[in-house]
Amino acid sequence: MAGSGRIRLFCALQLPEDALDAVAAWQAEHLRRPRVVPRENLHVTLAFLGSRPVDEVPAIAGELRAAAAEAGEVVLRPERYRETRSVGMIACEDVTGAATALAERLGEALERLGAYRREARPWLPHVTVIRFREREGVVLPSPNIRSISVVRSALYRSTPGPGGVRYEELESAALGGR
């Protein structure tokens, strides 16, 4: 990826196929509305960087690889459906604490690069499952998933478009050097 332009970036945990299948089935049962996040876009965001210069991609990818290599075993347990003013999500428990440690280490490294500023509130592992213009205020059961063992992270390019946002994986990194 060369050039002097800007692109929207985020780092995320990639969900394994069985978890993607389970979340997509839950969405089909409970979220029969527009703007459901497609299966191929489901992930757990570690850091949303927003619009960044293209020439920062190699350094950002390097920090993601380094943080991922040091990560412990990431196990997430879906706890509940939750809404903010613009999204519905499945909030997860970080069973081992490794996902939170990874998000913190990555956030610190990306801040040192000047590519990111962490939020004041604590990081919350979650999977965004629907987007909306106004909070819907619905109460839904959490998916029937015992746990999600995550083994990969990735750097994504996010491209908004008329049919919704499209994500392109730019770099993938195994957790714990696996």
N, CA, C and O of each residue as an XYZ file, in Angstrom:
712
protein
N       0.850     -1.171      0.000
C       0.000      0.000      0.000
C       0.891      1.227      0.000
O       1.560      1.516      0.992
N       0.901      1.937     -1.092
C       1.762      3.105     -1.218
C       0.919      4.342     -1.467
O      -0.249      4.253     -1.845
N       1.514      5.462     -1.256
C       0.818      6.701     -1.537
C       0.832      7.628     -0.350
O       1.313      7.284      0.730
N       0.292      8.817     -0.568
C       0.289      9.822      0.485
C      -1.122     10.119      0.979
O      -1.328     11.088      1.710
N      -2.094      9.300      0.590
C      -3.471      9.529      0.996
C      -3.743      9.098      2.425
O      -2.831      8.751      3.175
N      -5.010      9.128      2.781
C      -5.441      8.728      4.118
C      -6.447      7.596      3.994
O      -7.202      7.520      3.025
N      -6.446      6.720      4.989
C      -7.415      5.631      5.042
C      -7.900      5.456      6.475
O      -7.199      5.799      7.427
N      -9.106      4.920      6.614
C      -9.668      4.641      7.941
C      -9.195      3.262      8.389
O      -9.316      2.285      7.649
N      -8.655      3.189      9.612
C      -8.061      1.951     10.110
C      -8.605      1.567     11.474
O      -9.010      2.420     12.264
N      -8.608      0.262     11.738
C      -8.844     -0.236     13.092
C      -8.147     -1.573     13.267
O      -7.911     -2.296     12.299
N      -7.820     -1.893     14.510
C      -7.234     -3.186     14.870
C      -8.300     -3.975     15.609
O      -9.058     -3.416     16.402
N      -8.359     -5.281     15.347
C      -9.428     -6.084     15.929
C      -8.985     -7.521     16.184
O      -7.978     -7.993     15.658
N      -9.774     -8.190     17.008
C      -9.666     -9.636     17.182
C     -10.577    -10.276     16.147
O     -11.727     -9.866     15.989
N     -10.070    -11.272     15.449
C     -10.877    -11.996     14.467
C     -11.596    -13.139     15.169
O     -10.981    -13.908     15.908
N     -12.895    -13.247     14.938
C     -13.673    -14.316     15.547
C     -13.498    -15.603     14.745
O     -13.444    -15.562     13.516
N     -13.408    -16.756     15.435
C     -13.309    -18.026     14.717
C     -14.632    -18.353     14.008
O     -15.682    -17.813     14.355
N     -14.562    -19.234     13.022
C     -15.723    -19.580     12.193
C     -16.932    -20.013     13.013
O     -18.049    -19.588     12.718
N     -16.742    -20.849     14.037
C     -17.889    -21.329     14.820
C     -18.580    -20.179     15.555
O     -19.804    -20.172     15.684
N     -17.806    -19.215     16.033
C     -18.398    -18.050     16.700
C     -19.122    -17.162     15.691
O     -20.204    -16.652     15.980
N     -18.537    -16.976     14.517
C     -19.210    -16.204     13.471
C     -20.542    -16.840     13.101
O     -21.545    -16.144     12.943
N     -20.554    -18.167     12.962
C     -21.790    -18.880     12.647
C     -22.837    -18.679     13.737
O     -24.005    -18.425     13.443
N     -22.419    -18.793     14.993
C     -23.356    -18.668     16.114
C     -23.915    -17.249     16.216
O     -25.114    -17.076     16.436
N     -23.075    -16.242     16.061
C     -23.544    -14.852     16.139
C     -24.468    -14.544     14.957
O     -25.499    -13.895     15.132
N     -24.107    -15.001     13.771
C     -24.953    -14.760     12.593
C     -26.316    -15.428     12.766
O     -27.332    -14.843     12.391
N     -26.363    -16.634     13.322
C     -27.643    -17.319     13.573
C     -28.464    -16.539     14.600
O     -29.679    -16.409     14.447
N     -27.819    -16.025     15.636
C     -28.497    -15.219     16.657
C     -29.056    -13.941     16.023
O     -30.188    -13.547     16.304
N     -28.255    -13.298     15.169
C     -28.727    -12.094     14.479
C     -29.970    -12.408     13.640
O     -30.945    -11.657     13.667
N     -29.932    -13.505     12.904
C     -31.059    -13.867     12.038
C     -32.325    -14.102     12.850
O     -33.428    -13.818     12.382
N     -32.172    -14.613     14.051
C     -33.332    -14.887     14.910
C     -33.862    -13.635     15.599
O     -35.074    -13.481     15.753
N     -32.972    -12.742     16.014
C     -33.378    -11.619     16.873
C     -33.324    -10.238     16.231
O     -33.936     -9.303     16.748
N     -32.616    -10.084     15.129
C     -32.396     -8.751     14.561
C     -32.880     -8.690     13.122
O     -32.081     -8.467     12.212
N     -34.135     -8.878     12.906
C     -34.690     -8.846     11.548
C     -35.004     -7.409     11.141
O     -36.151     -7.057     10.862
N     -33.954     -6.589     11.114
C     -34.105     -5.183     10.769
C     -32.945     -4.769      9.863
O     -31.946     -5.479      9.754
N     -33.092     -3.606      9.214
C     -31.983     -3.110      8.383
C     -30.749     -2.823      9.232
O     -30.835     -2.666     10.450
N     -29.626     -2.759      8.578
C     -28.344     -2.364      9.161
C     -27.757     -3.382     10.131
O     -26.964     -3.029     11.004
N     -28.149     -4.646      9.978
C     -27.494     -5.706     10.735
C     -26.072     -5.844     10.183
O     -25.872     -5.830      8.969
N     -25.097     -5.974     11.067
C     -23.710     -6.110     10.636
C     -23.541     -7.473      9.960
O     -23.855     -8.499     10.563
N     -23.053     -7.496      8.722
C     -22.893     -8.782      8.031
C     -21.855     -9.673      8.711
O     -20.924     -9.190      9.356
N     -22.034    -10.964      8.554
C     -21.150    -11.963      9.170
C     -19.682    -11.634      8.918
O     -18.859    -11.718      9.830
N     -19.352    -11.258      7.681
C     -17.951    -11.014      7.327
C     -17.375     -9.777      8.014
O     -16.160     -9.579      7.979
N     -18.199     -8.946      8.632
C     -17.725     -7.748      9.334
C     -17.713     -7.907     10.851
O     -17.328     -6.970     11.550
N     -18.118     -9.050     11.380
C     -18.154     -9.249     12.828
C     -16.727     -9.404     13.368
O     -15.921    -10.142     12.802
N     -16.427     -8.708     14.458
C     -15.099     -8.723     15.062
C     -15.190     -8.082     16.445
O     -16.251     -7.594     16.834
N     -14.098     -8.081     17.179
C     -13.981     -7.364     18.452
C     -12.900     -6.298     18.253
O     -11.725     -6.628     18.089
N     -13.294     -5.034     18.267
C     -12.343     -3.951     18.030
C     -11.388     -3.805     19.212
O     -11.809     -3.746     20.367
N     -10.103     -3.749     18.901
C      -9.077     -3.466     19.909
C      -8.785     -1.974     19.961
O      -8.628     -1.402     21.039
N      -8.711     -1.338     18.774
C      -8.415      0.095     18.695
C      -8.932      0.626     17.365
O      -8.579      0.108     16.305
N      -9.771      1.663     17.419
C     -10.229      2.328     16.204
C      -9.348      3.556     16.007
O      -9.339      4.464     16.839
N      -8.617      3.577     14.915
C      -7.661      4.655     14.683
C      -8.239      5.787     13.849
O      -7.703      6.895     13.858
N      -9.314      5.529     13.135
C      -9.899      6.552     12.279
C      -9.036      6.809     11.064
O      -8.299      5.927     10.623
N      -9.122      8.005     10.521
C      -8.392      8.364      9.307
C      -6.918      8.574      9.619
O      -6.558      9.409     10.449
N      -6.065      7.796      8.936
C      -4.624      7.854      9.155
C      -3.902      7.940      7.817
O      -4.418      7.458      6.809
N      -2.724      8.542      7.790
C      -1.938      8.549      6.560
C      -1.552      7.119      6.158
O      -1.207      6.300      7.009
N      -1.611      6.837      4.881
C      -1.280      5.503      4.367
C       0.127      5.093      4.771
O       0.371      3.916      5.040
N       1.053      6.035      4.819
C       2.434      5.660      5.130
C       2.635      5.218      6.581
O       3.723      4.759      6.928
N       1.616      5.343      7.437
C       1.699      4.842      8.812
C       1.357      3.353      8.918
O       1.632      2.726      9.941
N       0.762      2.789      7.872
C       0.298      1.398      7.922
C       1.401      0.419      8.336
O       1.147     -0.407      9.213
N       2.602      0.460      7.765
C       3.621     -0.515      8.178
C       3.960     -0.448      9.674
O       4.101     -1.487     10.319
N       4.089      0.740     10.220
C       4.410      0.873     11.641
C       3.254      0.384     12.514
O       3.473     -0.285     13.524
N       2.037      0.715     12.127
C       0.860      0.250     12.884
C       0.778     -1.268     12.832
O       0.540     -1.911     13.854
N       0.972     -1.845     11.656
C       0.943     -3.302     11.511
C       2.043     -3.949     12.356
O       1.826     -5.003     12.953
N       3.202     -3.332     12.409
C       4.304     -3.853     13.225
C       3.958     -3.870     14.701
O       4.272     -4.832     15.402
N       3.311     -2.809     15.180
C       2.905     -2.760     16.592
C       1.830     -3.810     16.880
O       1.835     -4.423     17.947
N       0.918     -4.017     15.942
C      -0.092     -5.060     16.122
C       0.572     -6.433     16.202
O       0.238     -7.227     17.082
N       1.504     -6.723     15.299
C       2.207     -8.017     15.321
C       2.939     -8.220     16.639
O       2.889     -9.306     17.217
N       3.620     -7.179     17.120
C       4.381     -7.289     18.371
C       3.463     -7.527     19.565
O       3.741     -8.379     20.409
N       2.369     -6.772     19.634
C       1.424     -6.943     20.749
C       0.763     -8.312     20.687
O       0.594     -8.967     21.715
N       0.392     -8.745     19.498
C      -0.262    -10.058     19.335
C       0.675    -11.185     19.730
O       0.245    -12.154     20.357
N       1.933    -11.075     19.378
C       2.905    -12.127     19.703
C       3.047    -12.321     21.205
O       3.319    -13.430     21.665
N       2.865    -11.252     21.973
C       2.992    -11.330     23.429
C       1.683    -11.682     24.134
O       1.668    -11.884     25.348
N       0.601    -11.756     23.391
C      -0.721    -11.982     23.995
C      -0.836    -13.387     24.582
O      -0.291    -14.353     24.047
N      -1.555    -13.469     25.689
C      -1.884    -14.759     26.267
C      -3.102    -15.351     25.580
O      -3.557    -14.835     24.559
N      -3.619    -16.411     26.128
C      -4.789    -17.083     25.558
C      -6.027    -16.207     25.731
O      -6.402    -15.868     26.853
N      -6.658    -15.844     24.616
C      -7.841    -14.987     24.648
C      -9.094    -15.854     24.585
O      -9.335    -16.572     23.614
N      -9.881    -15.761     25.650
C     -11.167    -16.453     25.712
C     -12.217    -15.424     26.125
O     -12.111    -14.793     27.176
N     -13.226    -15.270     25.278
C     -14.319    -14.340     25.551
C     -15.598    -15.119     25.776
O     -15.827    -16.143     25.132
N     -16.434    -14.641     26.685
C     -17.725    -15.264     26.948
C     -18.819    -14.224     26.765
O     -18.886    -13.261     27.529
N     -19.683    -14.401     25.760
C     -20.791    -13.458     25.573
C     -21.656    -13.386     26.832
O     -22.076    -14.408     27.373
N     -21.913    -12.151     27.286
C     -22.677    -11.958     28.518
C     -24.071    -11.407     28.294
O     -25.039    -11.893     28.881
N     -24.179    -10.373     27.431
C     -25.475     -9.721     27.281
C     -25.513     -8.875     26.023
O     -24.483     -8.464     25.489
N     -26.735     -8.627     25.568
C     -26.955     -7.676     24.484
C     -27.057     -6.301     25.121
O     -27.698     -6.139     26.159
N     -26.427     -5.312     24.503
C     -26.401     -3.955     25.047
C     -26.499     -2.973     23.887
O     -26.003     -3.240     22.793
N     -27.145     -1.831     24.133
C     -27.251     -0.799     23.114
C     -26.611      0.496     23.579
O     -26.673      0.859     24.754
N     -25.987      1.187     22.619
C     -25.573      2.566     22.824
C     -26.511      3.389     21.944
O     -27.494      2.846     21.440
N     -26.245      4.664     21.746
C     -27.165      5.463     20.945
C     -27.150      5.079     19.471
O     -28.099      5.385     18.750
N     -26.071      4.403     18.999
C     -26.002      4.114     17.562
C     -25.755      2.654     17.190
O     -25.834      2.301     16.013
N     -25.457      1.801     18.165
C     -25.202      0.390     17.850
C     -25.796     -0.531     18.907
O     -26.005     -0.142     20.056
N     -26.060     -1.759     18.483
C     -26.376     -2.848     19.390
C     -25.193     -3.792     19.375
O     -24.601     -4.042     18.325
N     -24.849     -4.315     20.536
C     -23.647     -5.148     20.641
C     -23.861     -6.313     21.587
O     -24.761     -6.309     22.426
N     -23.013     -7.300     21.426
C     -22.934     -8.395     22.379
C     -21.700     -8.121     23.219
O     -20.571     -8.256     22.746
N     -21.923     -7.735     24.473
C     -20.822     -7.469     25.389
C     -20.298     -8.804     25.901
O     -21.070     -9.718     26.191
N     -18.981     -8.903     26.009
C     -18.354    -10.159     26.405
C     -17.520     -9.996     27.672
O     -16.994     -8.921     27.958
N     -17.416    -11.074     28.413
C     -16.488    -11.152     29.537
C     -15.142    -11.594     28.983
O     -15.077    -12.520     28.174
N     -14.085    -10.949     29.406
C     -12.730    -11.348     29.038
C     -12.282    -12.366     30.081
O     -11.709    -12.000     31.107
N     -12.540    -13.623     29.821
C     -12.358    -14.699     30.804
C     -10.930    -14.755     31.333
O     -10.728    -14.864     32.542
N      -9.948    -14.682     30.458
C      -8.553    -14.819     30.866
C      -7.878    -13.478     31.170
O      -6.803    -13.451     31.769
N      -8.493    -12.378     30.766
C      -7.880    -11.062     30.917
C      -6.892    -10.734     29.815
O      -6.384     -9.614     29.751
N      -6.612    -11.700     28.943
C      -5.608    -11.502     27.892
C      -6.057    -10.518     26.818
O      -5.227     -9.801     26.259
N      -7.351    -10.469     26.519
C      -7.838     -9.528     25.501
C      -7.668     -8.092     25.994
O      -7.244     -7.219     25.236
N      -7.995     -7.851     27.249
C      -7.842     -6.514     27.819
C      -6.369     -6.119     27.858
O      -6.019     -4.985     27.530
N      -5.512     -7.046     28.255
C      -4.069     -6.768     28.282
C      -3.555     -6.453     26.882
O      -2.729     -5.556     26.714
N      -4.036     -7.184     25.874
C      -3.645     -6.930     24.486
C      -4.112     -5.549     24.048
O      -3.338     -4.796     23.457
N      -5.369     -5.203     24.329
C      -5.897     -3.891     23.949
C      -5.095     -2.767     24.610
O      -4.816     -1.748     23.979
N      -4.723     -2.954     25.885
C      -3.942     -1.928     26.589
C      -2.538     -1.804     26.013
O      -2.058     -0.694     25.784
N      -1.876     -2.936     25.778
C      -0.515     -2.901     25.238
C      -0.509     -2.280     23.846
O       0.337     -1.442     23.537
N      -1.454     -2.695     23.011
C      -1.544     -2.146     21.663
C      -1.853     -0.654     21.708
O      -1.240      0.127     20.979
N      -2.800     -0.250     22.559
C      -3.149      1.161     22.686
C      -1.957      2.019     23.079
O      -1.747      3.096     22.522
N      -1.174      1.532     24.046
C       0.023      2.267     24.471
C       1.021      2.400     23.326
O       1.588      3.472     23.112
N       1.235      1.310     22.593
C       2.193      1.330     21.483
C       1.728      2.272     20.375
O       2.529      3.019     19.812
N       0.443      2.235     20.066
C      -0.078      3.104     19.004
C      -0.080      4.566     19.434
O       0.085      5.454     18.597
N      -0.263      4.828     20.728
C      -0.155      6.206     21.224
C       1.268      6.720     21.064
O       1.477      7.867     20.670
N       2.249      5.869     21.369
C       3.650      6.285     21.199
C       3.946      6.644     19.742
O       4.756      7.528     19.467
N       3.282      5.952     18.811
C       3.446      6.267     17.387
C       2.738      7.567     17.002
O       3.029      8.150     15.957
N       1.819      8.014     17.839
C       1.007      9.180     17.512
C      -0.173      8.834     16.612
O      -0.775      9.719     16.003
N      -0.505      7.542     16.529
C      -1.571      7.080     15.640
C      -2.895      6.839     16.349
O      -3.881      6.482     15.705
N      -2.935      7.029     17.672
C      -4.123      6.626     18.428
C      -4.151      7.374     19.752
O      -3.112      7.730     20.306
N      -5.358      7.602     20.244
C      -5.535      8.126     21.595
C      -6.600      7.290     22.273
O      -7.746      7.236     21.825
N      -6.211      6.638     23.359
C      -7.151      5.771     24.069
C      -8.284      6.578     24.701
O      -8.124      7.742     25.068
N      -9.424      5.916     24.811
C     -10.582      6.549     25.448
C     -10.397      6.539     26.960
O      -9.637      5.730     27.493
N     -11.088      7.432     27.643
C     -10.993      7.502     29.098
C     -11.688      6.310     29.752
O     -11.254      5.830     30.799
N     -12.766      5.836     29.132
C     -13.491      4.703     29.716
C     -12.732      3.405     29.449
O     -11.982      3.306     28.478
N     -12.930      2.415     30.311
C     -12.242      1.135     30.110
C     -12.684      0.459     28.813
O     -13.825      0.603     28.375
N     -11.758     -0.277     28.217
C     -12.048     -1.034     27.004
C     -13.072     -2.115     27.322
O     -12.970     -2.791     28.346
N     -14.050     -2.276     26.452
C     -15.096     -3.279     26.626
C     -15.067     -4.243     25.444
O     -15.345     -3.839     24.315
N     -14.737     -5.507     25.683
C     -14.781     -6.442     24.560
C     -16.228     -6.668     24.138
O     -17.076     -7.040     24.949
N     -16.493     -6.435     22.854
C     -17.860     -6.592     22.355
C     -17.855     -6.815     20.852
O     -16.895     -6.487     20.155
N     -18.944     -7.376     20.380
C     -19.154     -7.584     18.953
C     -20.346     -6.719     18.562
O     -21.457     -6.947     19.039
N     -20.127     -5.727     17.698
C     -21.231     -4.914     17.206
C     -22.030     -5.752     16.226
O     -21.481     -6.289     15.264
N     -23.352     -5.864     16.475
C     -24.199     -6.740     15.664
C     -25.227     -5.985     14.823
O     -25.782     -6.533     13.871
N     -25.479     -4.716     15.183
C     -26.433     -3.901     14.424
C     -26.100     -2.428     14.634
O     -25.612     -2.035     15.694
N     -26.368     -1.625     13.616
C     -26.209     -0.169     13.697
C     -27.573      0.459     13.476
O     -28.383     -0.074     12.717
N     -27.842      1.588     14.130
C     -29.129      2.260     13.940
C     -28.982      3.752     14.142
O     -28.008      4.230     14.724
N     -29.971      4.475     13.647
C     -29.963      5.940     13.773
C     -30.419      6.376     15.163
O     -29.937      7.378     15.691
N     -31.336      5.636     15.748
C     -31.815      5.935     17.100
C     -31.800      4.660     17.915
O     -32.121      3.583     17.414
N     -31.430      4.791     19.161
C     -31.408      3.656     20.075
C     -32.779      3.002     20.102
O     -33.801      3.676     20.240
N     -32.789      1.696     19.972
C     -34.059      0.986     19.884
C     -34.618      0.589     21.243
O     -35.831      0.438     21.389
N     -33.764      0.419     22.229
C     -34.225      0.100     23.573
C     -34.825     -1.285     23.733
O     -35.686     -1.497     24.588
N     -34.380     -2.222     22.924
C     -34.908     -3.577     23.039
C     -34.065     -4.384     24.012
O     -32.882     -4.112     24.215
N     -34.696     -5.374     24.602
C     -33.997     -6.304     25.486
C     -33.973     -7.647     24.776
O     -35.019     -8.206     24.445
N     -32.770     -8.159     24.546
C     -32.614     -9.424     23.841
C     -31.767    -10.370     24.675
O     -30.932     -9.933     25.467
N     -31.984    -11.664     24.495
C     -31.117    -12.623     25.195
C     -29.725    -12.613     24.568
O     -29.570    -12.266     23.397
N     -28.727    -12.989     25.338
C     -27.395    -13.105     24.749
C     -27.329    -14.401     23.946
O     -28.107    -15.324     24.185
N     -26.410    -14.469     23.007
C     -26.302    -15.696     22.207
C     -25.912    -16.883     23.081
O     -25.248    -16.729     24.106
N     -26.328    -18.036     22.664
C     -26.023    -19.259     23.395
C     -24.643    -19.766     22.964
O     -24.519    -20.778     22.274
N     -23.614    -19.030     23.393
C     -22.230    -19.383     23.087
C     -21.499    -19.476     24.416
O     -21.465    -18.507     25.175
N     -20.921    -20.619     24.702
C     -20.228    -20.790     25.980
C     -18.978    -19.937     26.064
O     -18.776    -19.213     27.039
N     -18.137    -20.020     25.042
C     -16.928    -19.206     25.018
C     -16.396    -19.126     23.591
O     -16.698    -19.958     22.736
N     -15.598    -18.098     23.375
C     -14.985    -17.862     22.074
C     -13.479    -17.824     22.290
O     -12.970    -16.951     22.992
N     -12.776    -18.763     21.694
C     -11.312    -18.775     21.770
C     -10.763    -18.079     20.530
O     -10.884    -18.577     19.411
N     -10.164    -16.930     20.754
C      -9.659    -16.111     19.656
C      -8.171    -16.407     19.474
O      -7.426    -16.464     20.452
N      -7.739    -16.594     18.229
C      -6.336    -16.907     17.980
C      -5.650    -15.920     17.032
O      -4.438    -16.002     16.836
N      -6.415    -14.980     16.436
C      -5.812    -14.044     15.487
C      -6.337    -12.630     15.699
O      -7.453    -12.414     16.172
N      -5.496    -11.687     15.335
C      -5.872    -10.271     15.315
C      -5.596     -9.759     13.909
O      -4.932    -10.425     13.115
N      -6.106     -8.575     13.608
C      -5.882     -8.040     12.267
C      -5.975     -6.525     12.268
O      -6.620     -5.915     13.121
N      -5.307     -5.938     11.282
C      -5.425     -4.523     10.967
C      -6.338     -4.428      9.755
O      -6.097     -5.071      8.734
N      -7.387     -3.623      9.873
C      -8.370     -3.494      8.806
C      -8.434     -2.069      8.283
O      -8.201     -1.097      9.001
N      -8.760     -1.992      7.006
C      -9.139     -0.731      6.372
C     -10.660     -0.722      6.345
O     -11.279     -1.719      5.974
N     -11.262      0.383      6.730
C     -12.713      0.541      6.759
C     -13.103      1.551      5.692
O     -12.664      2.701      5.726
N     -13.932      1.116      4.743
C     -14.340      1.999      3.653
C     -15.856      2.137      3.645
O     -16.560      1.198      3.274
N     -16.373      3.313      4.055
C     -17.820      3.523      4.014
C     -18.304      3.599      2.566
O     -17.589      4.064      1.679
N     -19.525      3.135      2.351
C     -20.105      3.195      1.022
C     -21.610      3.165      1.095
O     -22.169      2.998      2.179
N     -22.286      3.323     -0.034
C     -23.751      3.367     -0.043
C     -24.400      2.068      0.454
O     -25.507      2.098      0.992
N     -23.725      0.943      0.277
C     -24.273     -0.340      0.740
C     -23.812     -0.706      2.131
O     -24.052     -1.825      2.585
N     -23.156      0.209      2.818
C     -22.620     -0.069      4.152
C     -21.099     -0.028      4.132
O     -20.482      0.250      3.104
N     -20.521     -0.304      5.263
C     -19.076     -0.257      5.406
C     -18.468     -1.576      4.916
O     -19.009     -2.656      5.156
N     -17.345     -1.458      4.233
C     -16.617     -2.647      3.782
C     -15.286     -2.680      4.514
O     -14.607     -1.659      4.618
N     -14.907     -3.861      5.027
C     -13.638     -4.017      5.729
C     -12.683     -4.835      4.873
O     -13.057     -5.854      4.291
N     -11.446     -4.368      4.810
C     -10.402     -5.067      4.075
C      -9.265     -5.369      5.040
O      -8.704     -4.456      5.645
N      -8.924     -6.638      5.187
C      -7.823     -7.030      6.063
C      -6.509     -6.649      5.399
O      -6.217     -7.081      4.283
N      -5.713     -5.830      6.099
C      -4.417     -5.417      5.576
C      -3.289     -6.268      6.126
O      -2.286     -6.491      5.448
N      -3.446     -6.744      7.349
C      -2.408     -7.531      8.027
C      -3.095     -8.397      9.070
O      -4.044     -7.955      9.719
N      -2.629     -9.608      9.233
C      -3.162    -10.514     10.236
C      -2.002    -10.963     11.122
O      -0.879    -11.128     10.644
N      -2.270    -11.158     12.401
C      -1.226    -11.571     13.327
C      -1.767    -12.593     14.313
O      -2.805    -12.385     14.941
N      -1.050    -13.695     14.436
C      -1.434    -14.747     15.381
C      -1.195    -14.275     16.806
O      -0.230    -13.558     17.071
N      -2.066    -14.672     17.720
C      -1.907    -14.332     19.125
C      -0.943    -15.320     19.779
O      -0.962    -16.516     19.490
N      -0.115    -14.799     20.652
C       0.799    -15.661     21.395
C       1.820    -16.380     20.547
O       2.354    -17.411     20.954
N       2.096    -15.846     19.369
C       3.089    -16.463     18.500
C       2.652    -17.784     17.898
O       3.487    -18.532     17.390
N       1.345    -18.093     17.943
C       0.845    -19.358     17.380
C       0.934    -19.370     15.883
O       0.556    -20.356     15.250
